[in-house]
């Protein structure tokens, strides 16, 4: 249980130094991991630990807690957090909570202090075990980040820990996306910081830009002596010393494909100058004499072409090319005189938005002309919209690998042990028996229309039972909302935001007859209490079967079905030859596969999705390894 002391900047910014493991280290580690998986993966009996914690708890509960805290903190800082003192630390936090936790919580906290990821099916016990592990790190004088999958989950963890941590003289901070800079900086100064993983990843990248790259220990020491080190008030974090990751399967595995990055708007000054020149040149031309408009668009006359050549002669550059300058001026004339605001385009949030193509148009409609959009933006005095420059980027595995002490807890790590070890050198341990496998129904429809009719029938037959339809993509969720509204229904909407509108929608979810549309990953922010009464329908396949179980727990659903449409490209592209043969058996009268074949096909599609995601995560690791051989840190590629 010794804390790892390896660091690449012990004074200013402690974090783990990135280094390539030798063959011998990889071999020994691999053998140890396999032995652990074979013989120590199962649930351990925590009775001995519980007995020791109970003895210390009785001692702490017999008198005031505050005088005992400094003595224990002194011993921890002097001797370190090791196995012999762990029961006393856990007992002190239990005394601050005024109650002993379940044995599974103590076993999970001990495993996390041993740098492991723990299976614990109950979400309440997961949060408690993360709090106990965080308290142990913080009492040892080590700043700890409790990292969640969403802002709402981080907020709930901070609220649960606030009172017991305060009893131990420890501060708890909460960081969310919409925070003022001073409040955000103050939150990061707390002993325990609860934060979503993308928020802290982005703030880490900002710190790295401020520090100017990776620092060796001697480099940091010399900077401090010379007085050149960045002051603490310019950095967000206090390094990456310890992290307790809630929902570790989601954060560390499922989301490993999408990198953490920060960006800024590109510099459009030269591009804007070009479009401003085009607008001014267009204003100098006269209608009919220099240009005219017909069914094909705006065109220059011979007189207009000659006048434009004389006007642009001193400008040079692009204006020297006749075809390009005339094409650009015709676009500028269109933007000035033929594109009407609120008819041909709208201004929404400081951006030019062109109307969507009408339903009568078939096929793929090309996007709005980018050049015309830029010219209208100049005409309206708006900033040029465009791509953003990536200032810093780091993959999720590489970011978490830099923590000196990393551990986590999740509902189910079954089948993920190899990835936890390969990516993060984390071993998996069960703190409780796995939950019984949840059974899911499946329905497979020929088209989206068949699915929509089936959904309307299910709502009509619900007899007052509340229902949630969960969607993976915003487009599908928006289409479902519109279709339900057209049918005279007014569904609520869950987006996963941590705001008043979301909390109001959550409050109505369990009401009799309530219908709610949930956009994934809203389930990461939801924790409904009470007996299971909901019916959950998952439209579109999730990234993993584990997500179905998670959604059912989050929404406290009585039953869960997955509905698929063969007209959905994301589904049809996953059909192999046997899958296509089964899909061809769909009944023409009902537009739906029989239940047995639907279940077989849904499981097959789910396996193919999980295989594809595993391949993507493997590619991320290979890319990280390749870049790690080339670069220690780069502001644009790391």
CORJO-V366451 format. One record per pair of residues at least 24 apart in sequence whose ideal C-beta (glycine too) atoms are under 10 Angstrom apart, sorted by the first residue. I is the first residue (numbers start at 1). J is the second residue. Records with the same first field share a line. If there is no record, write none. Layout:
BEGIN
I: J / J
END
This chain:
BEGIN
1: 80 / 81 / 82 / 83 / 84 / 85 / 86 / 110 / 113 / 114 / 115 / 136
2: 80 / 81 / 82 / 83 / 114 / 115 / 405
3: 80 / 81 / 82 / 113 / 115 / 137 / 140 / 142 / 241 / 242 / 404 / 405
4: 115 / 241 / 242 / 403 / 404 / 405 / 406
5: 80 / 404 / 405
6: 404
7: 215 / 217 / 220 / 239 / 240 / 241 / 404
8: 214 / 215 / 216 / 217 / 219 / 220 / 239 / 240 / 402 / 404 / 632
9: 211 / 214 / 215 / 216 / 217 / 219 / 220 / 221 / 223 / 229 / 239 / 240
10: 215 / 217 / 220 / 221 / 239 / 404
11: 215 / 217 / 220 / 221 / 223 / 224 / 229 / 239
12: 207 / 211 / 215 / 219 / 220 / 221 / 223 / 224 / 229 / 230 / 231 / 232 / 235 / 238 / 239
13: 204 / 207 / 208 / 210 / 211 / 214 / 215 / 220 / 229 / 230 / 235 / 237 / 238 / 239 / 240 / 241
14: 142 / 143 / 217 / 220 / 237 / 238 / 239 / 240 / 241 / 242 / 402 / 403 / 404
15: 204 / 208 / 214 / 215 / 237 / 239 / 240 / 241 / 399 / 401 / 402 / 403 / 404
16: 239 / 240 / 241 / 400 / 401 / 402 / 403 / 404 / 405 / 406
17: 214 / 215 / 216 / 217 / 402 / 404 / 632
18: 214 / 398 / 401 / 402 / 624 / 628 / 631 / 632 / 633 / 638
19: 628 / 632
20: 625 / 628 / 629
21: 425
29: 421 / 425 / 427
30: 421 / 422
32: 421 / 427
33: 417 / 418 / 420 / 421 / 422 / 425 / 426 / 427 / 428
34: 417 / 418 / 421
36: 116 / 417 / 421 / 427 / 428 / 429
37: 417 / 418 / 421 / 427 / 428 / 429
40: 116 / 427 / 428 / 429 / 430
41: 119 / 413 / 414 / 417 / 427 / 428 / 429 / 430
42: 429 / 430 / 433 / 434
43: 104 / 107 / 119 / 429 / 430 / 431 / 432 / 433 / 434
44: 107 / 110 / 111 / 429 / 430 / 431
45: 103 / 107
46: 102 / 103 / 104 / 105 / 106 / 107 / 108 / 109 / 110 / 111 / 431 / 432
47: 103 / 107
48: 87
49: 83 / 86 / 87 / 90 / 103 / 106 / 107 / 109 / 110
50: 87 / 90 / 100 / 101 / 102 / 103 / 104 / 105 / 106 / 107
51: 87
52: 84 / 86 / 87 / 88 / 90 / 91 / 106
53: 86 / 87 / 88 / 89 / 90 / 91 / 92 / 93 / 94 / 100 / 101 / 103 / 106 / 109 / 110 / 132
54: 87 / 91 / 94 / 100 / 106
55: 87 / 88 / 91
56: 85 / 87 / 88 / 89 / 90 / 91 / 92 / 94 / 95
57: 87 / 88 / 90 / 91 / 92 / 93 / 94 / 95 / 99 / 100
58: 91 / 95 / 100
59: 88 / 91 / 92 / 95
60: 88 / 91 / 92 / 93 / 94 / 95 / 96
61: 91 / 94 / 95 / 98 / 99 / 100
62: 95
65: 92 / 95 / 96 / 98 / 167 / 168 / 169
66: 167 / 168 / 169
68: 92 / 95 / 168
69: 95 / 96 / 139 / 167 / 168 / 169 / 170
70: 169
72: 139 / 140 / 168
73: 138 / 139 / 140 / 141 / 168 / 169 / 170
74: 141
75: 139 / 140
76: 136 / 137 / 138 / 139 / 140 / 141 / 142
77: 139 / 140 / 141 / 142
79: 140
80: 140
81: 113 / 136 / 137 / 139 / 140 / 141 / 142 / 242 / 405
82: 113
83: 110 / 113 / 114
85: 136 / 139 / 140
86: 110 / 113 / 114 / 136
88: 136 / 139
89: 113 / 132 / 133 / 135 / 136 / 137 / 138 / 139 / 140
90: 132 / 133 / 135 / 136
92: 135 / 136 / 139 / 164 / 167 / 168
93: 128 / 131 / 132 / 133 / 134 / 135 / 136 / 138 / 139 / 161 / 164 / 165 / 167 / 168 / 170
94: 128 / 132 / 135 / 164
95: 164 / 167 / 168
96: 135 / 161 / 163 / 164 / 165 / 166 / 167 / 168 / 169 / 170
97: 128 / 131 / 132 / 135 / 160 / 161 / 163 / 164 / 165 / 167
98: 163 / 164 / 167
101: 125 / 128 / 129 / 131 / 132
102: 128 / 129 / 431 / 432
103: 431 / 432
104: 128 / 129 / 430 / 431 / 432 / 433
105: 129 / 130 / 131 / 132 / 133 / 409 / 431 / 432
106: 132 / 431
107: 429 / 430 / 431 / 432
108: 132 / 133 / 407 / 409 / 429 / 430 / 431 / 432
109: 133 / 134 / 135 / 136 / 244 / 407 / 409 / 431
110: 136 / 429 / 431
111: 407 / 409 / 427 / 428 / 429 / 430 / 431
112: 136 / 137 / 244 / 245 / 248 / 405 / 406 / 407 / 408 / 409 / 426 / 429 / 431
113: 137 / 140 / 242 / 244 / 405 / 407
114: 407 / 427 / 429
115: 242 / 403 / 405 / 406 / 407 / 408 / 424 / 425 / 426 / 427
116: 406 / 407 / 408 / 409 / 413 / 420 / 426 / 427 / 428 / 429 / 431
117: 245 / 248 / 249 / 252 / 253 / 406 / 407 / 408 / 409 / 410 / 413 / 416 / 417 / 420 / 421 / 424 / 426 / 427 / 428 / 429
118: 248 / 407 / 408 / 409 / 410 / 413 / 426 / 427 / 428 / 429 / 430 / 431 / 432
119: 248 / 249 / 409 / 410 / 411 / 412 / 413 / 414 / 416 / 417 / 428 / 429 / 430 / 431 / 432 / 433 / 434 / 435
120: 409 / 410 / 411 / 412 / 413 / 429 / 430 / 431 / 432 / 434 / 435
121: 410 / 411 / 412 / 430 / 431 / 432 / 433 / 434 / 435 / 436 / 549 / 553
122: 411 / 431 / 432 / 435 / 553
123: 153 / 246 / 247 / 409 / 410 / 411 / 527 / 550 / 553 / 554
124: 160 / 527 / 529
125: 409 / 431 / 432
126: 157 / 246 / 247 / 248 / 408 / 409 / 410 / 411 / 431
127: 153 / 156 / 157 / 160 / 161 / 246 / 409 / 527
128: 160 / 161 / 409
129: 244 / 246 / 409 / 431
130: 157 / 160 / 161 / 194 / 244 / 245 / 246 / 247 / 248 / 407 / 408 / 409
131: 157 / 160 / 161 / 164 / 165 / 172 / 192 / 194 / 244 / 246
132: 161 / 164 / 244
133: 242 / 244 / 405 / 407 / 408 / 409
134: 161 / 165 / 170 / 172 / 191 / 192 / 193 / 194 / 242 / 243 / 244 / 407
135: 161 / 164 / 165 / 168 / 170 / 191 / 192 / 244
136: 242 / 244
137: 191 / 192 / 241 / 242 / 243 / 244 / 405 / 407
138: 165 / 168 / 169 / 170 / 171 / 172 / 190 / 191 / 192 / 193 / 242
139: 165 / 168 / 169 / 170 / 191
140: 242 / 405
141: 191 / 241
142: 191 / 238 / 239 / 241 / 242 / 404 / 405
143: 188 / 189 / 190 / 191 / 192 / 193 / 237 / 238 / 239 / 240 / 241 / 242
144: 170 / 190 / 191 / 192 / 193 / 194 / 241 / 242 / 243 / 244 / 405
145: 173 / 175 / 188 / 192 / 193 / 194 / 195 / 197 / 200 / 237 / 238 / 240 / 241 / 242 / 243 / 244 / 245 / 403 / 406
146: 172 / 173 / 174 / 192 / 193 / 194 / 195 / 242 / 243 / 244 / 245 / 246
147: 193 / 194 / 195 / 196 / 197 / 198 / 199 / 200 / 201 / 243 / 244 / 245 / 246 / 247 / 248 / 251 / 252 / 400 / 403 / 406 / 408
148: 194 / 195 / 196 / 197 / 199 / 200 / 244 / 245 / 246 / 247 / 250 / 251 / 524 / 525
149: 196 / 197 / 198 / 245 / 246 / 247 / 248 / 249 / 250 / 251 / 254 / 255 / 410 / 496 / 521 / 523 / 524 / 525 / 550
150: 176 / 196 / 197 / 198 / 246 / 247 / 250 / 251 / 496 / 497 / 498 / 521 / 522 / 523 / 524 / 525 / 526
151: 175 / 176 / 177 / 178 / 179 / 194 / 195 / 196 / 198 / 199 / 496 / 497 / 498 / 499 / 524 / 525
152: 176 / 196 / 496 / 497 / 498 / 499 / 502 / 503 / 506 / 522 / 524 / 525 / 526 / 527
153: 194 / 196 / 246 / 247 / 250 / 498 / 524 / 525 / 526 / 527
154: 193 / 194 / 195 / 196 / 197 / 199 / 200 / 246 / 498 / 525
155: 194 / 195 / 196 / 498 / 525
156: 194 / 246 / 498 / 525 / 527
157: 192 / 194 / 195 / 244 / 246
158: 187 / 190 / 192 / 193 / 194 / 195
159: 194
160: 194
161: 192 / 194
162: 192 / 194
165: 190 / 191 / 192
175: 199 / 200 / 203 / 236
176: 498
177: 202 / 497 / 498
178: 497 / 498 / 499
181: 236
184: 236
185: 232 / 233 / 234 / 235 / 236 / 237
187: 236
188: 235 / 236 / 237 / 238
189: 232 / 233 / 236 / 237 / 238
190: 238
192: 242 / 244
193: 237 / 238 / 243
194: 244 / 246
195: 237 / 243
196: 251 / 498 / 524 / 525
197: 243 / 245 / 246 / 247 / 250 / 251 / 252 / 255 / 260 / 396 / 399 / 400
198: 251 / 255 / 258 / 260 / 261 / 396
199: 236 / 260
200: 236 / 237 / 240 / 243 / 260 / 399
201: 259 / 260 / 261 / 262 / 392 / 393 / 394 / 395 / 396 / 399 / 400
202: 236 / 260 / 261 / 262 / 263 / 392 / 394
203: 235 / 236 / 237 / 260 / 262
204: 235 / 236 / 237 / 239 / 240 / 260 / 262 / 392 / 394 / 399 / 402
205: 236 / 260 / 261 / 262 / 390 / 391 / 392 / 393 / 394 / 399 / 635 / 638
206: 234 / 235 / 236 / 237 / 262 / 391 / 392
207: 234 / 235 / 236 / 237 / 238 / 239 / 240 / 392
208: 235 / 237 / 262 / 392 / 394 / 633 / 634 / 635 / 638
209: 262 / 391 / 392 / 635
210: 234 / 235 / 236
211: 235 / 633
212: 633 / 635
213: 631 / 632 / 633 / 634 / 635 / 638
214: 402 / 631 / 632 / 633 / 634 / 638
215: 632 / 633
216: 632
239: 402 / 403 / 404
240: 399 / 400 / 401 / 402 / 403 / 404 / 405 / 406
241: 403 / 404 / 405
242: 403 / 404 / 405 / 406 / 407
243: 399 / 400 / 402 / 403 / 404 / 405 / 406 / 407 / 408
244: 403 / 405 / 406 / 407 / 408 / 409
245: 400 / 403 / 406 / 407 / 408 / 409 / 410 / 424 / 426
246: 408 / 409 / 410
247: 408 / 409 / 410 / 411 / 524 / 550
248: 400 / 406 / 407 / 408 / 409 / 410 / 411 / 413 / 416 / 420 / 424 / 426 / 428
249: 408 / 409 / 410 / 411 / 412 / 413 / 414 / 415 / 416 / 419 / 420 / 428 / 544 / 546 / 547 / 550
250: 410 / 411 / 521 / 523 / 524 / 543 / 544 / 546 / 547 / 550
251: 396 / 400 / 408 / 410 / 524
252: 396 / 397 / 400 / 406 / 408 / 410 / 413 / 416 / 419 / 420 / 423 / 424 / 426
253: 396 / 397 / 410 / 413 / 416 / 419 / 420 / 423 / 424 / 543 / 544 / 546 / 613 / 614 / 617
254: 396 / 416 / 521 / 542 / 543 / 544 / 546 / 547 / 613 / 617
255: 396 / 521 / 543 / 617
256: 395 / 396 / 397 / 398 / 399 / 400 / 419 / 423 / 424 / 613 / 616 / 617 / 618 / 620 / 621 / 624
257: 395 / 396 / 543 / 613 / 616 / 617 / 619 / 620
258: 395 / 396 / 616 / 620
259: 390 / 393 / 394 / 395 / 396 / 397 / 398 / 399 / 620 / 623 / 624 / 637 / 638
260: 392 / 393 / 394 / 395 / 396 / 398 / 399
261: 388 / 390 / 391 / 392 / 393 / 394 / 395 / 636 / 638
262: 388 / 390 / 391 / 392 / 393 / 394 / 635
263: 387 / 388 / 389 / 390 / 391 / 392 / 393
264: 388 / 389 / 390 / 391
265: 383 / 384 / 385 / 386 / 387 / 388 / 389
266: 384 / 386 / 387 / 388 / 389
267: 384 / 389
268: 374 / 377 / 383 / 384 / 385 / 386
269: 384
271: 374 / 378 / 384 / 386
272: 374 / 377 / 378 / 383 / 384
273: 378
274: 315 / 317 / 318 / 319 / 328 / 374 / 375 / 378
275: 328 / 331 / 332 / 335 / 371 / 374 / 375 / 376 / 377 / 378 / 379 / 384
276: 332 / 375 / 378 / 379
277: 311 / 312 / 315 / 317 / 318 / 319 / 325 / 328 / 329 / 332 / 378
278: 312 / 318 / 319 / 325 / 328 / 329 / 330 / 331 / 332 / 333 / 335 / 336 / 371 / 374 / 375 / 378
279: 329 / 332 / 333 / 335 / 336 / 375 / 376 / 378 / 379
280: 311 / 332 / 378
281: 307 / 308 / 311 / 312 / 315 / 319 / 325 / 328 / 329 / 332 / 333
282: 308 / 328 / 329 / 330 / 331 / 332 / 333 / 334 / 335 / 336 / 337 / 375 / 379
283: 332 / 333 / 336 / 337
284: 308 / 311 / 329
285: 311 / 329 / 332 / 333 / 336
287: 333 / 337
290: 329 / 333
291: 326 / 329 / 330 / 333 / 337
292: 333
293: 330 / 333 / 334 / 337 / 338
297: 330 / 331 / 333 / 334 / 338
298: 329 / 330 / 331 / 332 / 333 / 334 / 335 / 336 / 337 / 338
299: 326 / 330 / 333
300: 325 / 326 / 327 / 329 / 330 / 333
304: 329 / 330 / 333
305: 329
327: 371
328: 371 / 375
331: 369 / 371 / 372 / 373 / 374 / 375 / 376
332: 371 / 372 / 374 / 375 / 376 / 378 / 379
333: 375
334: 369 / 371 / 372 / 375 / 376
335: 369 / 371 / 372 / 373 / 374 / 375 / 376 / 377 / 378 / 379 / 380
336: 375 / 376 / 379
339: 372 / 373 / 375 / 376 / 379
341: 376 / 379 / 380
344: 368 / 372 / 376
345: 372 / 373 / 376 / 377 / 380
347: 376 / 377 / 380 / 382
350: 377 / 380 / 382 / 383 / 385
351: 377 / 382 / 383 / 385
352: 376 / 377 / 379 / 380 / 382 / 384 / 385
353: 385
389: 636
390: 635 / 636 / 637
391: 635 / 636
392: 633 / 634 / 635 / 636 / 637 / 638
393: 634 / 635 / 636 / 637 / 638
394: 624 / 633 / 634 / 637 / 638
395: 423 / 620 / 621 / 623 / 624 / 627 / 638
396: 423 / 424 / 617 / 620 / 624
397: 422 / 423 / 424 / 617 / 620 / 621 / 624
398: 423 / 620 / 621 / 623 / 624 / 625 / 627 / 628 / 638
399: 638
400: 424 / 426
401: 425 / 624 / 628
410: 546 / 550
411: 435 / 546 / 549 / 550 / 553
412: 544 / 545 / 546 / 549 / 550
413: 546
414: 546
415: 544 / 545 / 546 / 610 / 614
416: 544 / 546 / 614
418: 614
419: 614 / 617 / 618 / 621
422: 617 / 618 / 621
423: 617 / 618 / 620 / 621 / 624
435: 549 / 553
437: 545 / 549
438: 545 / 548 / 549 / 552 / 553 / 557 / 559 / 560
439: 559 / 560
440: 536 / 538 / 545 / 548 / 549 / 552 / 559 / 560 / 561 / 562 / 599 / 602 / 603 / 606
441: 537 / 559 / 560 / 561 / 562 / 563 / 595 / 598 / 599 / 602
442: 538 / 541 / 561 / 562 / 563 / 564 / 593 / 595 / 596 / 597 / 598 / 599 / 600 / 601 / 602 / 603 / 605 / 606
443: 537 / 561 / 562 / 563 / 564 / 565 / 592 / 593 / 595 / 598 / 599 / 602
444: 562 / 563 / 564 / 565 / 566 / 571 / 582 / 583 / 586 / 591 / 592 / 593 / 594 / 595 / 597 / 598 / 599 / 600 / 601 / 602 / 605
445: 563 / 564 / 565 / 566 / 567 / 568 / 571 / 586 / 590 / 591 / 592 / 593 / 598
446: 565 / 566 / 567 / 583 / 586 / 587 / 588 / 590 / 591 / 592 / 593
447: 565 / 566 / 567 / 568 / 586 / 591
448: 476 / 479 / 480 / 483 / 539 / 565 / 566 / 567 / 568
449: 483 / 565 / 567 / 591
450: 565 / 566 / 567 / 586 / 590 / 591 / 592
451: 480 / 537 / 539 / 563 / 564 / 565 / 566 / 567 / 568 / 591 / 592
452: 479 / 480 / 483 / 484 / 486 / 487 / 539 / 565
453: 483 / 487 / 591
454: 537 / 563 / 590 / 591 / 592
455: 480 / 483 / 484 / 487 / 489 / 515 / 537 / 539 / 563
456: 483 / 484 / 487 / 488 / 489
458: 535 / 537 / 561 / 563
459: 484 / 487 / 489 / 491 / 513 / 515 / 535 / 537
460: 487 / 489
462: 512 / 513 / 514 / 515 / 535
463: 512 / 513
464: 511 / 512 / 513 / 514
465: 512 / 513 / 514 / 533 / 534 / 535 / 558 / 559
466: 492 / 508 / 509 / 510 / 511 / 512 / 513 / 514 / 515 / 516 / 533 / 534 / 535 / 536 / 555 / 557 / 558
467: 491 / 509 / 513 / 514 / 515 / 516 / 517 / 534 / 535 / 536 / 537 / 557
468: 492 / 494 / 509 / 510 / 514 / 515 / 516 / 517 / 518 / 522 / 523 / 526 / 528 / 534 / 535 / 536 / 537 / 538 / 551 / 554 / 555 / 557 / 560
469: 515 / 516 / 517 / 518 / 535 / 536 / 537 / 538 / 539 / 563
470: 494 / 516 / 517 / 518 / 519 / 520 / 521 / 522 / 523 / 536 / 537 / 538 / 539 / 540 / 542 / 547 / 548 / 551 / 554 / 555 / 557 / 560 / 562 / 563
471: 517 / 518 / 519 / 520 / 522 / 537 / 538 / 539 / 540
472: 519 / 520 / 521 / 538 / 539 / 540 / 541 / 542 / 543 / 547 / 570
473: 519 / 520 / 539 / 540 / 568 / 570
474: 519 / 520
476: 517 / 519 / 539 / 540 / 565 / 568 / 570
477: 517 / 518 / 519 / 520 / 522 / 539 / 540
478: 517 / 519
480: 517 / 539
481: 517 / 519
484: 515 / 517
489: 515
490: 515
491: 515 / 516 / 517 / 518
492: 516 / 517 / 518
493: 517 / 518 / 519 / 522
494: 518 / 519 / 520 / 522 / 523 / 525 / 526 / 555
495: 519 / 520 / 521 / 522 / 525
496: 520 / 521 / 522 / 523 / 524 / 525 / 526
497: 522 / 525
498: 525
502: 526
506: 555
509: 533 / 534 / 555 / 556
510: 534 / 555 / 556
516: 555
518: 551 / 554 / 555
520: 547 / 551
521: 547 / 550 / 551 / 554
522: 551 / 554 / 555
523: 547 / 550 / 551 / 552 / 553 / 554 / 555
524: 550 / 551 / 554
525: 554
526: 551 / 553 / 554 / 555 / 556
527: 553 / 554 / 555 / 556
528: 553 / 554 / 555 / 556 / 557
529: 556
530: 556
531: 556 / 558
532: 556 / 557 / 558 / 559
533: 557 / 558
534: 558 / 559 / 560
535: 559 / 560 / 561
536: 560 / 561 / 562
537: 561 / 562 / 563
538: 562 / 563 / 564
539: 563 / 564 / 565 / 568
540: 564 / 565 / 568 / 570 / 571
541: 568 / 570 / 571 / 574 / 602 / 605 / 606 / 608 / 609 / 610
542: 606 / 609 / 610
543: 606 / 609 / 610 / 612 / 613
544: 606 / 609 / 610 / 613 / 614
545: 602 / 603 / 606 / 607 / 609 / 610
546: 610
547: 606
548: 606
561: 598 / 602
562: 598 / 599 / 602 / 603 / 605 / 606
563: 592 / 598 / 602
564: 593 / 598 / 601 / 602 / 605 / 606
565: 591
566: 591 / 592 / 593 / 601
570: 605 / 609
571: 601 / 602 / 605 / 609
572: 605
573: 605 / 608
574: 601 / 604 / 605 / 606 / 607 / 608 / 609 / 611 / 612
575: 601 / 604 / 605 / 608
576: 604 / 605 / 608
578: 604
579: 604 / 605 / 608
END
